[in-house]
């Protein structure tokens, strides 16, 4: 076969052009990652008045017998101790549903993405419906985010008219595949949560079962051909914030998480930080206490009082995230003073050799605003899309 000078030149030009395009793509990705970092970087720095303050919270860096955690190897043992202790207190999960079968109920093309109304198993004895949103174009695998709330329609922009709650829609517009789920029937019944095997005789705290359901949602997403299973995050607000926090802390396949104003630690002075309610960590068979603050006439029951009496708090679960990054999108329930419990998670990450893994934004209102959400979306872009 005869090779001409013209052929060589054409080959050189095509190859050079390919390298140029690939180089441009790498440069553009680097620029986008830098822009995302610029938005989120300040959120990893505690205000000076809270820096290095640990409060009265029991240190995750000590085993329950008082022995100190000194090495990363020690931390792996301590991490298992925390996870085993909390799972033992809250109730052990049934086996995860790893082989998911997704039933597509309908398919709609919206703007520049496809919206699938789906049904799948989130409990061993129960299926749920949700929405899978897949952006148009491209054959490469994409990062994904699970969104959790009282019902799945709000996150896709077709539910409550309240602004800035459409997490799934906004993330899909930014190139993420999203799965929106929610406890529609339980919300309508004002039981809110998930009860296994039944609401009459639950053997696992309901908030832990929400985490279990989210873990099964992870397996559903991981089986979607277009999804990069190493890059799946989770986000939720309020009730959904508690849900996303417990899910990401108890199930380590979530690569990162955003917890929007859930109340990240126990606080009995705030009615919305109501972990004592039967649908969170205070389960007992009905009839239930009247919803509201703990009083002598209306005491907390179930596991929650035991947790408080024995010195447990949720900062121990935060530490289970290390070294996976998380962002607290704080509002009225999670003001800047929450950096005190968060400092414990920072200390664990420092032991493991990581920094910039614990972040928080703050706003005065419980509901998110544009600025808070832009940081949340940039957080996912930085750690999932450009990482």
Buried (B, 14 or more C-beta within 10 A) or exposed (E): EEEEEEEEEEEEEEEEEEEEEEEEEEEEEEEBBEEBBEBBEEBBEBEEEBEEEBBEBBBBBEBEEEEEBEEEEBBEEBBEBBBEEBBEBBBEBBEBBEEBEBEEEEEEEEEEBBBBBBBBBBBBEEEBBBBBBBBEEEEEBBBBBBBBBBBBBBBBBBBBEEEBBBBBBBBBBBBBBBBBBBBBEBBEEEBBBBBBBEBEEBBBBBBBBBBBBBBBBBBBBBBBEBBBBEBBBBBBBBBBBBBBBBBBBBBEBBBBBBBBBBBBBBBBEEEBBBBBBBBBBBBBEEEBBEEEEBEEEEEBBBBBBEBBEEEBBBBBBBBBBBBBBBBBBBBBBBBBBBBBBBBBBBBBBEBBEBEBBBBBBBBEEBBBBEEBBBBBBBBBBBBBBBB
